[in-house]
Amino acid sequence: MFRYIVIEGPIGVGKTSLAKLLAKEFNARCILEKAEENPFLPLFYGDRKKYAFQTQIFFLLNRFQQQKEIAQLDLFNQVTLCDYLFDKDRVFASINLDDHELALYEQVFHLLNGQIAPPDLVIFLQAKPEVLLHRIKSRNIPHEKEMELEYLKTLTEAYNFYFFHYDQTPLLVVNTSEIDFVNRKEDFDQLLREIRQMGKGTSYFIPMRSK
C-alpha cells in the first residue's frame, strides 16, 4: 500500500473531495492546501497579469512551509493524503508569468524543491474545461465568479502536458468528466480498486460510465 498519496488536477476537478474520501477510507491523515490564505488570489482573478507574480510566490512559499511539515512526519506510521503536488505551482507559473518573472520564480523554486518529501503515488484527475467551469460555478466561491472558460482550457492543456511527461513517481490518471466520486459509491469503489492494484509507471483509468 502506498504511504504518501498526492491528488492533483486543475481547479474544480475534485481534488479536496477525493482526498477527504480516501483519507477516511485508509484511516489516513489528510493535508489540504490552504488557498484561502493567499491574500492575492481574489486580486489575481480580477487582474491576472498584474497580480500573477505575487500570487505565485505566496503560494510557493506557503506550500513549501506545509510540505516541510510533511517531511517531518513519520510517513511509514500512517498513510498521508495531500490534495496538491508541490510541483503544481510550476504549472500555474508557466501560464501566468512573463519570461522575466518566470526566470526569477524558477530560481526560488529550485532552491526549495530539494527539501520536499516526494509522494509514493500521484493521482491526476482530469475533466473537460466545460465540466470544470460548471463545478466551479456550482460551489459559488466569490473570487472564482470571474473564472473564464478560456483560462480553464489553457490550464487543462498545461496540466495534461506536465503529466504527459511526468515520471517521478507512479502516476494514476483518472478521467472524472462523467463520474461522481462523492455521490456515487460505485464510482468511488472503482477508483479504490485501481489504487490498490497500482504498480510502477503510469496507469490510465477511464471509469466504466465514461467509456
N, C-alpha and C positions, 0 to 999 in steps of 0.2 A: 504493500500500500504506500502511496506517495505521502510524504510527511509535510511538505510545504507546497501548496497548490495556489496558483495565481489565476485569476479570471480577468480577461481583457476583452476590449472591443470598443467601438465608438459610443459616444454619448447616446443614452436611450435604449441600449441593446439589452439591458437587464443584468449587468454585472453584479450590482449590490444585492439584488433579489436572489440571484443564484448563489452568491457567496453565503448568504444567510441560510438558505435551504441546505446547502452542502455542509455547513458548519453544524447545523442541527443533526443532520444525518450521521456525520462522522464524530459527533461529540468533540468538535474542534474549536479552537479559539478563532475568532473572526476579527480581522483587522480591516477597517474600512477607510477609504480615502475621505478626507475632510475638506471637500471642495468648498463648502460654505464658509470656511475660514479665510478664503482668499478675498481680500477687500477689493481687488482689481477686477474680479470676474464679472460683476454686473456692468462695470465700465467697459470691459472688453467686448461684451456682446452689443453694446451700444456703438462702439467705435473700435473695431478690431485692430486696425492699423496703428492707432495712437497708443493703445494700451497693451498690445501683444507682449512686448518685451517684459514689462513689469509683471504681467500675469504669469508668464512662463518662468521667470526667475523665482517668483514667490512659490509657485508650485514645486519647482525643482528643489528648493531648499526645504520646504515643508515636508515633501515626500522623503527627502534624504533623512531628516530627523526621525521620521516614523520608521523608515527602513533600518536605521541604526538600532532602534529598539528591537526590531525583529531579529537582527543579527545577534543580539544578546540573549535571546530566548533559547531554551533547550528544545530545538525543533524535533528531537527524537522522542521527547517525552509526551508530546501531544501534537496531533495534526493541526496545522495552521492554514487558514484560508485568508487570502487577501484579494480585494476587488480591483487591484491595479498592478501592473508591472512597472518597475522603476523606469525602464526604457521608454515607456509610453510617452513621456514628456517630449522625447525627441520627435515623435510622430507629429505632435501638435506644433512644435517649434519649426519643423521643416516646412509647414504650410502657412505659418503665421508671421514668421520673422523675415526681415530683409537680410541680404547677404552679410552685412557688417554685424548686425545683431546676432545672426546665427553663428558666425565665427566666434564671437565672444561667448555666446551661450555654450558652444561645444567645448570650449576651454574649461569652463566651470564644470560642465557635466563630466568630463573625463577625470577631473580631479576628485570627484565624488564617487564615481561609479565603482571603482575598485574596492570600496569599503562595504558594498552591498551584498547580502547573502542571496545567492541565486535560488530560484524555486526548483522543485523536483518535477513539476508539471505545470504547463501553461494551457489554459482553456481559452481559445479565441472564439468569441461569439460574433457571428456575422448577422446582418439583416440589411434588407434593401433600404436605401435612404428614405423612401416614402414611408416605410414602416417605422423607421426611427423618428421621423418628424411627427407621425401620428402619436407615438408613445410619449414623445416629449411634450406635445400639446396636452395630452391627457393628464399628465402629472402636474401641470399648472404651476410650475415654479416661475415666479415673476421675471427674473432676469433671463429666462430662456424663451420668453414670448417672442423675441425678435429673431429667433433661430430661423435661418433660411435653408431651403432645400438644396441650393447650390453649394452652400458651405458643407452640408452633410454629405453631398456627393463627393466633394473634394476630400473630406475627412475619411470617408469609406474607402476611397481609392488609395489613400496614403496608408491606412491600416492594412489593406489587402497586400499592398506592395511590401510593406515591412514584414509581414508574417509569411509571405511567399518565400522570402529569403532567410527566415528565422531558423536557426539550427542549434541554438544554445542549450535547449532542454527538450524533453519530449513535449510534443505540441498536439493538442486535440482541437481541430477546427470544427465548429458546430454552426450549422445554418438554423437560425431561430426565426426566420420570417413568418413561418406558418404554424408555429407551435407556441405553447404557453406553459412554461415550467412551473409557474406559480399556481395556476388554477387547474391544471390537468395532471393528475398524478401519473398517468401512463406516460406522458411526455418526460416527466422528471425521472421515472423509473428507467426509461430507455437510456437517458444520459448516464445514470448511475452504472448501468451495465457497461457502457462504453468506457467510463473512467476506470472501473475495476479490471477491465481486460486490456487496458493500455500498456504498451511496452515502450520500446525506444522509438525514436524517429517521430514522424508526423502521421497522424490519422485524420481522416475526414469523415465526419458523422453527419449524414443527411437523414434526419428523423423520418419515420415512415409517412407521417401526414404531409410532409413537404416534398415527397417524391412525385 
